[in-house]
Amino acid sequence: MAGNSRRRGAVRKPGTKKGPTVGSGGVRRRGLEGRGPTPPAHERAYHPAAKRAKKAAAAQASRAGRRGGDTETVLGRNPVLECLRAGVPATALYVALGADADERLTEAVRRAADSGIAILEVPRTDLDKLTTNGLHQGVALQVPPYDYAHPDDLLAVSARAGTAPLIVTLDNISDPRNLGAIVRSTAAFGGDGVVIPQRRSAAVTAVAWRTSAGAAARIPVARATNLTRTLVGYAQAGLQVVGLDADGDTAVDDLDATGPLVVVVGSEGKGLSRLVRQTCDQVVSIPMVGATESLNASVAAGVVLAEVARQRRR
């Protein structure tokens, strides 16, 4: 074919970019090399499966943004101010441009500035993206994820203090307000820490921080991958495992709480789970005079911890 530069003796027409070449220059050899296995459909940019995967990832990122992902975003002037008053370790305070300044917003900005928290003015549309209903009132607080301890770390706390261990473990507690209140009671009555399950349990969110009144910064909260196994480990370490349940067969008045102790608090509705109940050395209840069938989980935990503290003082 005339003008084919790949054929020996060929001559290109005037005006072409390149002159005649000799040999293939390795083009044929490289052309024979394999390109490897065909990528999965979702990794091919123009494949419909890849577009669906990209859309799903964007939707997931959007949902993570609304709930904070690894971080949590507190919305509203009252919740933000309560978090700042409780000493929640926030990283940024977002204020909408043109937001009406009232006493709550002014105090929130002042407390954030005094605590060294970054204060950022952002368009109102940026705050709208953090919530589906737009009820942010022009302010948002970004809270980092809580740094959980290991259950074994709580034993080290009591060892350093030279006191008998007192650990509170939660089973089936799903309300972060109950978690925060129990953390607060544990700190008030000399507990070494609180253990929560990794799954199906309330986490240390901004709501729990706020309810604990800053106690979550004073005592550690640990996460257990397997709560039953953790309780067995505590029992092997010499701690008495006592369950707290409305259907307990022993009154809290008869509990000897002067030695190393783990108090397991069940939920108000479900109580203790079967495996956790079997792990307990004894299950105690709080005797009541009135017609109330059961107490709130955090209130019941506070009553038992107060009794433990009374016995240890004596």
C-alpha positions as CSV (number, residue, x, y, z in Angstrom):
1,M,0.0,0.0,0.0
2,A,1.5,3.3,-1.0
3,G,2.5,5.6,1.8
4,N,2.6,2.8,4.4
5,S,5.6,3.7,6.5
6,R,5.7,0.2,8.0
7,R,6.7,-1.4,4.6
8,R,10.4,-1.4,3.6
9,G,11.0,1.2,0.9
10,A,7.7,3.0,1.5
11,V,7.6,6.8,1.1
12,R,5.2,9.0,2.9
13,K,3.4,11.8,1.1
14,P,4.7,15.4,1.6
15,G,3.3,17.1,4.6
16,T,3.0,14.1,6.8
17,K,4.3,14.4,10.4
18,K,6.8,11.6,10.3
19,G,9.1,10.3,7.7
20,P,9.5,6.6,6.8
21,T,10.5,4.2,9.5
22,V,12.2,0.9,9.4
23,G,11.0,-2.1,11.5
24,S,8.1,-2.3,13.9
25,G,10.0,-0.8,16.9
26,G,8.5,-3.5,19.1
27,V,4.9,-2.6,18.3
28,R,4.1,-6.1,17.1
29,R,5.8,-7.7,20.1
30,R,3.9,-5.5,22.6
31,G,0.7,-6.1,20.7
32,L,1.1,-9.8,21.4
33,E,1.4,-9.3,25.1
34,G,-1.7,-10.1,27.2
35,R,-3.6,-7.4,29.1
36,G,-4.4,-9.6,32.0
37,P,-7.9,-10.8,33.2
38,T,-10.9,-8.6,32.5
39,P,-11.7,-6.4,35.5
40,P,-15.0,-6.9,37.3
41,A,-18.0,-5.1,35.9
42,H,-18.1,-2.6,38.8
43,E,-14.5,-1.6,38.2
44,R,-15.0,-0.7,34.5
45,A,-15.7,3.0,34.5
46,Y,-18.3,3.0,31.7
47,H,-20.1,-0.2,32.6
48,P,-23.6,0.2,34.1
49,A,-22.6,-1.8,37.1
50,A,-19.8,0.7,37.8
51,K,-22.2,3.6,37.6
52,R,-24.6,1.9,40.0
53,A,-21.8,1.2,42.4
54,K,-20.6,4.8,42.2
55,K,-24.2,6.0,42.9
56,A,-24.6,3.7,45.9
57,A,-21.2,4.9,47.3
58,A,-22.3,8.5,46.9
59,A,-25.6,7.8,48.7
60,Q,-23.8,6.0,51.5
61,A,-21.4,8.9,51.9
62,S,-24.3,11.3,52.0
63,R,-26.0,9.3,54.8
64,A,-22.7,9.1,56.7
65,G,-22.4,12.9,56.4
66,R,-25.9,13.3,57.9
67,R,-25.1,11.2,60.9
68,G,-21.4,12.2,61.1
69,G,-19.8,9.0,59.8
70,D,-17.0,8.4,62.2
71,T,-17.8,11.9,63.7
72,E,-21.1,13.0,65.0
73,T,-22.8,16.3,64.2
74,V,-25.1,17.8,66.8
75,L,-27.7,20.2,65.4
76,G,-29.8,22.9,67.1
77,R,-28.9,25.7,69.5
78,N,-30.0,24.0,72.7
79,P,-28.3,20.7,72.0
80,V,-25.1,22.4,70.9
81,L,-25.0,24.7,73.9
82,E,-25.6,21.7,76.3
83,C,-22.8,19.8,74.7
84,L,-20.4,22.7,75.1
85,R,-21.5,23.2,78.7
86,A,-20.9,19.5,79.5
87,G,-17.4,19.7,78.0
88,V,-18.0,17.4,75.0
89,P,-14.6,17.3,73.1
90,A,-15.8,18.9,69.9
91,T,-13.6,19.7,67.0
92,A,-15.6,22.4,65.2
93,L,-18.5,24.7,65.6
94,Y,-20.3,25.6,62.4
95,V,-22.4,28.8,62.3
96,A,-24.5,29.7,59.3
97,L,-23.8,33.0,57.6
98,G,-26.4,35.6,58.6
99,A,-27.7,33.5,61.5
100,D,-29.7,35.6,64.1
101,A,-27.6,35.9,67.2
102,D,-29.4,35.2,70.5
103,E,-28.1,34.4,74.0
104,R,-27.7,30.7,73.2
105,L,-25.7,31.3,70.0
106,T,-23.5,33.9,71.7
107,E,-22.7,31.7,74.7
108,A,-22.0,28.7,72.3
109,V,-19.5,30.8,70.3
110,R,-17.9,32.1,73.5
111,R,-17.6,28.7,75.0
112,A,-16.2,27.2,71.8
113,A,-13.6,30.0,71.6
114,D,-12.6,29.5,75.3
115,S,-12.2,25.8,74.6
116,G,-10.0,26.3,71.5
117,I,-12.7,24.8,69.2
118,A,-12.5,26.0,65.6
119,I,-15.4,28.3,64.7
120,L,-16.4,28.2,61.1
121,E,-18.9,30.4,59.3
122,V,-20.5,28.5,56.4
123,P,-23.4,29.0,54.0
124,R,-26.8,27.9,55.4
125,T,-27.0,25.4,52.5
126,D,-24.0,23.5,53.9
127,L,-25.9,23.0,57.2
128,D,-29.0,22.0,55.3
129,K,-27.1,19.0,53.8
130,L,-26.4,17.7,57.3
131,T,-30.1,17.1,58.0
132,T,-33.1,16.0,56.1
133,N,-35.5,18.5,57.7
134,G,-33.2,21.6,57.9
135,L,-33.9,22.0,61.6
136,H,-30.4,23.1,62.6
137,Q,-31.2,26.7,63.7
138,G,-28.1,27.9,62.0
139,V,-25.6,26.1,64.2
140,A,-23.9,22.6,64.3
141,L,-21.2,21.0,66.4
142,Q,-18.8,18.3,65.2
143,V,-17.9,15.7,67.8
144,P,-15.1,13.2,67.1
145,P,-15.6,9.4,67.7
146,Y,-15.1,8.4,71.3
147,D,-11.8,6.6,72.2
148,Y,-12.9,3.4,73.8
149,A,-10.7,1.5,76.3
150,H,-10.2,-2.2,76.4
151,P,-12.1,-4.1,79.2
152,D,-8.7,-5.3,80.7
153,D,-7.7,-1.6,81.1
154,L,-10.4,-1.1,83.8
155,L,-8.6,-3.7,86.0
156,A,-5.4,-1.7,85.6
157,V,-7.2,1.4,86.9
158,S,-8.2,-0.2,90.2
159,A,-4.7,-1.7,90.5
160,R,-3.1,1.7,90.2
161,A,-5.5,3.1,92.8
162,G,-5.0,0.2,95.1
163,T,-8.7,-0.4,95.7
164,A,-11.1,-3.3,95.1
165,P,-12.3,-3.2,91.4
166,L,-15.8,-1.9,90.8
167,I,-16.8,-2.2,87.1
168,V,-20.3,-1.6,85.7
169,T,-21.3,-3.6,82.6
170,L,-24.3,-2.9,80.5
171,D,-26.5,-5.5,78.7
172,N,-29.2,-4.5,76.3
173,I,-29.0,-0.8,77.1
174,S,-29.9,1.0,73.9
175,D,-30.7,4.5,75.1
176,P,-27.6,6.8,75.1
177,R,-29.3,8.9,77.9
178,N,-29.3,5.8,80.1
179,L,-25.7,5.1,79.2
180,G,-24.7,8.7,80.1
181,A,-26.5,8.6,83.4
182,I,-24.9,5.3,84.4
183,V,-21.5,6.7,83.5
184,R,-22.2,9.6,85.7
185,S,-23.3,7.4,88.6
186,T,-20.3,5.2,88.2
187,A,-18.0,8.2,88.5
188,A,-19.9,9.6,91.5
189,F,-19.7,6.3,93.5
190,G,-16.1,5.4,92.8
191,G,-16.4,3.0,89.9
192,D,-13.4,2.2,87.7
193,G,-15.2,2.2,84.4
194,V,-18.1,1.1,82.3
195,V,-18.2,-1.8,79.7
196,I,-20.6,-1.9,76.9
197,P,-21.1,-4.5,74.1
198,Q,-19.8,-3.6,70.7
199,R,-23.1,-4.5,69.0
200,R,-26.7,-3.8,69.9
201,S,-25.8,-1.2,72.5
202,A,-25.9,2.5,73.0
203,A,-22.6,4.2,72.1
204,V,-20.9,7.2,73.6
205,T,-22.5,9.8,71.4
206,A,-22.9,13.5,72.1
207,V,-26.2,12.6,73.8
208,A,-24.5,10.3,76.2
209,W,-21.7,12.8,76.7
210,R,-24.3,15.5,77.6
211,T,-26.2,13.2,80.0
212,S,-23.0,12.2,81.8
213,A,-22.3,15.8,82.6
214,G,-18.7,15.4,81.5
215,A,-18.1,12.2,83.5
216,A,-17.3,10.3,80.3
217,A,-14.0,12.3,80.3
218,R,-13.2,11.3,83.8
219,I,-13.7,7.5,83.7
220,P,-13.0,5.1,80.9
221,V,-15.7,3.4,78.8
222,A,-14.6,0.1,77.3
223,R,-16.2,-1.9,74.4
224,A,-16.4,-5.7,74.6
225,T,-16.5,-7.7,71.4
226,N,-18.1,-10.6,73.4
227,L,-19.8,-9.5,76.7
228,T,-20.2,-13.0,78.0
229,R,-16.5,-13.8,77.4
230,T,-15.5,-10.6,79.1
231,L,-17.5,-11.4,82.2
232,V,-15.9,-14.9,82.3
233,G,-12.5,-13.2,82.2
234,Y,-13.4,-10.9,85.0
235,A,-14.6,-13.9,87.1
236,Q,-11.4,-15.7,86.4
237,A,-9.5,-12.6,87.6
238,G,-11.3,-12.9,91.0
239,L,-14.2,-10.5,90.6
240,Q,-17.7,-11.3,91.7
241,V,-20.2,-10.9,88.8
242,V,-23.6,-9.6,90.0
243,G,-26.5,-9.1,87.7
244,L,-29.1,-6.5,88.3
245,D,-32.6,-7.5,87.2
246,A,-36.1,-6.9,88.4
247,D,-36.6,-10.7,88.6
248,G,-33.5,-11.2,90.7
249,D,-33.7,-13.8,93.4
250,T,-31.5,-11.9,95.9
251,A,-32.3,-8.5,97.4
252,V,-29.6,-5.8,97.0
253,D,-29.7,-5.5,100.9
254,D,-28.1,-8.9,101.2
255,L,-25.3,-8.3,98.7
256,D,-21.8,-8.3,100.0
257,A,-20.1,-5.6,97.8
258,T,-16.9,-5.0,99.8
259,G,-14.8,-7.2,97.5
260,P,-13.9,-7.0,93.8
261,L,-17.2,-6.5,91.9
262,V,-18.8,-6.4,88.5
263,V,-22.3,-5.0,88.3
264,V,-24.2,-6.1,85.2
265,V,-27.2,-3.8,84.4
266,G,-29.9,-5.2,82.3
267,S,-32.4,-3.2,80.3
268,E,-35.8,-2.0,81.7
269,G,-37.7,-4.1,79.2
270,K,-35.6,-7.2,78.3
271,G,-33.6,-7.5,81.4
272,L,-30.5,-9.6,81.3
273,S,-29.9,-11.8,78.3
274,R,-29.8,-15.6,78.9
275,L,-26.0,-16.1,78.5
276,V,-25.2,-13.1,80.6
277,R,-27.6,-14.2,83.3
278,Q,-26.0,-17.7,83.4
279,T,-22.5,-16.1,83.8
280,C,-23.5,-14.1,86.9
281,D,-22.7,-15.4,90.3
282,Q,-26.0,-14.0,91.6
283,V,-28.8,-11.8,90.3
284,V,-30.0,-9.1,92.6
285,S,-33.1,-6.9,92.6
286,I,-34.2,-3.8,94.4
287,P,-37.0,-4.3,96.8
288,M,-39.8,-1.7,96.3
289,V,-42.7,-0.7,98.5
290,G,-44.9,0.9,96.0
291,A,-46.8,-0.5,93.0
292,T,-44.0,0.4,90.5
293,E,-42.9,-2.8,88.8
294,S,-39.4,-1.7,87.8
295,L,-37.1,1.3,87.8
296,N,-35.4,2.9,84.9
297,A,-32.1,1.2,84.2
298,S,-29.9,4.2,85.1
299,V,-31.9,4.8,88.3
300,A,-31.6,1.2,89.3
301,A,-27.8,1.3,88.6
302,G,-27.5,4.4,90.8
303,V,-29.3,2.8,93.7
304,V,-27.1,-0.3,93.6
305,L,-23.9,1.7,93.2
306,A,-24.9,3.9,96.2
307,E,-25.3,0.7,98.3
308,V,-21.9,-0.5,97.1
309,A,-20.3,2.8,98.1
310,R,-22.0,2.8,101.5
311,Q,-20.7,-0.7,102.3
312,R,-17.2,0.2,101.2
313,R,-17.1,3.4,103.3
314,R,-18.2,1.3,106.3
